[in-house]
Amino acid sequence: MASDILVVDDEADIRELVAGILEDEGHETRTASNSDMALQAIADRAPRLIFLDIWLQGSRLDGLDMLDAIKAQHPEIPVVMISGHGNIETAVSAIRRGAYDYIEKPFKADRLVLVAERALETSKLKREILELRRRSSDSAELIGKSQPMNQLRQTIDRVAPTNSRVMILGSSGSGKEMVARAIHAASSRAKGPFVVLNAAAITPERMEIELFGTDTPPGVERKIGALEEAHNGVLYLDEIGDMPRETQNKILRVLTDQTFERVGGTKKVKVDVRIISSTAQNLESLIAEGSFREDLFHRLAVVPIMVPPLAERRADIPMLIEAFMKQIGEQTGIKPKALSPEALAVLQSSDWPGNIRQLRNNIERLMILSRQDDSDHISADMLPREVSDMLPRTPSQSDGRILALPLRDAREVFEKEYLVAQINRFGGNISRTAEFVGMERSALHRKLKSLGI
Ligand SMILES: Nc1ncnc2c1ncn2[C@@H]1O[C@H](COP(=O)(O)OP(=O)(O)OP(=O)(O)O)[C@@H](O)[C@H]1O
């Protein structure tokens, strides 16, 4: 994986040797011959790893002081010391002061590569652990075989390898972030970071610090912004419609020249980041009322992707339920129970305004509530009230009209509503509807025609 590595040594041949070996391994390197150049390079863009000479001759700071300065501002960047033969003890004390490891001159290329890979791997794992904690143990796989889901997968496969900016549209909980992660995973940036910034969860005052980071005087810990964090990877801007207008102007500038200034700083920071944004809001009306910049919209939505609401892919519900039961079972130790056909029909017919997130929450609640129950399956009457409240009310149910009709007409009204609901439940698939309702396909077609459906 290409990582941005900084090599700091006063001897030009050592600098070039280290950089050359790392470049042969596919890394991106920068070099600095003294402490000030090194601090400048770190300030330009935080590297993923630093090789640092212990004896920095002719520098304002020596290696150990440099180490302290780096650790004070960037405790997360691993630093590997380059030590001469006579100063192993200093190298060991550097490790006590926070260095990741050291290599001893003269070193073999293999050893250098190994230490670099290990340091990068460790810091990547640390980032991933943080990320995993944040996401608990949800699966990363997009579940569903309905036609809208298959189309969505095709779109993801098509846009992932390009570097185009994608805007993901869809209602809350429909899986926008999962789609963004799928694009990242299938792109050439898969091994780079995936950084999330949720505009709806950050106050306008904090937004620029989170996005651009801060520039602080030496010795004061610096906040690395999401853009810098996402270098060589993807920045996912969630709920972009909530981005303050002032920040929108700055983002537009980042998109034009891929550089930005940190809060409190004047230096230009250069990054290579693919931006994927998302919104559950109607951006067109935000543009019309002047709270979202139209030119920013066009730059971010080079490829718009629509994630359909769950109600438009009910056919996926049984598969989603099965997968969630398995996941939740593994997380909580509760053994999944089978659902009765009635319970499944109710779950599949409900409207799910909160989409997949709401379905998952209800399955979790259901599993917890039915844990103590003696029966080996979950029946419709055990479903949380929230679920039955979401069942679409048919007109005859809601206005009592059916009671005013003779049996023949009432039956017709019922048949119509029943069949419309079943067709909906099976995503418009007539064969599957016919199979479920127990009719021949051709007989169902005739019936639908006679009822005017
Ligand atoms: N196709 C899918 N297969 C499996 N799980 C899914 C799928 N889509 C979404 N989920 C799950 O549903 C939940 C909500 O998904 P996600 O956070 O991606 O939605 P979102 O549209 O980004 O939500 P928000 O608008 O609130 O940011 C997550 O737990 C996610 O794992």
The ligand as an SDF file (V2000), in Angstrom:
LIG
                    3D

 31 33  0  0  0  0  0  0  0  0999 V2000
  -28.2090   -3.4610    2.1990 N   0  0  0  0  0  0  0  0  0  0  0  0
  -27.9370   -3.6010    3.5160 C   0  0  0  0  0  0  0  0  0  0  0  0
  -27.5940   -4.8000    4.0120 N   0  0  0  0  0  0  0  0  0  0  0  0
  -27.3560   -4.9520    5.3270 C   0  0  0  0  0  0  0  0  0  0  0  0
  -27.4080   -3.9860    6.2360 N   0  0  0  0  0  0  0  0  0  0  0  0
  -27.7180   -2.7640    5.8040 C   0  0  0  0  0  0  0  0  0  0  0  0
  -27.9840   -2.5030    4.4220 C   0  0  0  0  0  0  0  0  0  0  0  0
  -28.2500   -1.1950    4.2830 N   0  0  0  0  0  0  0  0  0  0  0  0
  -28.1580   -0.6620    5.5140 C   0  0  0  0  0  0  0  0  0  0  0  0
  -27.8350   -1.5900    6.4410 N   0  0  0  0  0  0  0  0  0  0  0  0
  -27.6990   -1.3760    7.8930 C   0  0  0  0  0  0  0  0  0  0  0  0
  -28.6870   -0.4170    8.2670 O   0  0  0  0  0  0  0  0  0  0  0  0
  -28.1640    0.5480    9.1690 C   0  0  0  0  0  0  0  0  0  0  0  0
  -28.2580    1.9390    8.5740 C   0  0  0  0  0  0  0  0  0  0  0  0
  -27.3920    2.0330    7.4350 O   0  0  0  0  0  0  0  0  0  0  0  0
  -26.5530    3.3410    7.0890 P   0  0  0  0  0  0  0  0  0  0  0  0
  -25.9710    3.9380    8.3200 O   0  0  0  0  0  0  0  0  0  0  0  0
  -25.6390    3.0100    5.9670 O   0  0  0  0  0  0  0  0  0  0  0  0
  -27.7500    4.2710    6.5840 O   0  0  0  0  0  0  0  0  0  0  0  0
  -27.7230    5.8120    6.1800 P   0  0  0  0  0  0  0  0  0  0  0  0
  -28.6750    5.9670    5.0430 O   0  0  0  0  0  0  0  0  0  0  0  0
  -26.3160    6.2490    5.9650 O   0  0  0  0  0  0  0  0  0  0  0  0
  -28.3220    6.4780    7.4820 O   0  0  0  0  0  0  0  0  0  0  0  0
  -28.3360    8.0490    7.8770 P   0  0  0  0  0  0  0  0  0  0  0  0
  -29.1830    8.7410    6.8720 O   0  0  0  0  0  0  0  0  0  0  0  0
  -28.9780    8.0390    9.2210 O   0  0  0  0  0  0  0  0  0  0  0  0
  -26.9160    8.4990    7.8870 O   0  0  0  0  0  0  0  0  0  0  0  0
  -26.7430    0.1090    9.4740 C   0  0  0  0  0  0  0  0  0  0  0  0
  -26.7780   -0.6920   10.6350 O   0  0  0  0  0  0  0  0  0  0  0  0
  -26.3600   -0.7360    8.2820 C   0  0  0  0  0  0  0  0  0  0  0  0
  -25.4070   -1.7030    8.6430 O   0  0  0  0  0  0  0  0  0  0  0  0
  1  2  1  0
  2  3  1  0
  2  7  2  0
  3  4  2  0
  4  5  1  0
  5  6  2  0
  6  7  1  0
  6 10  1  0
  7  8  1  0
  8  9  2  0
  9 10  1  0
 10 11  1  0
 11 12  1  0
 11 30  1  0
 12 13  1  0
 13 14  1  0
 13 28  1  0
 14 15  1  0
 15 16  1  0
 16 17  2  0
 16 18  1  0
 16 19  1  0
 19 20  1  0
 20 21  2  0
 20 22  1  0
 20 23  1  0
 23 24  1  0
 24 25  2  0
 24 26  1  0
 24 27  1  0
 28 29  1  0
 28 30  1  0
 30 31  1  0
M  END
$$$$
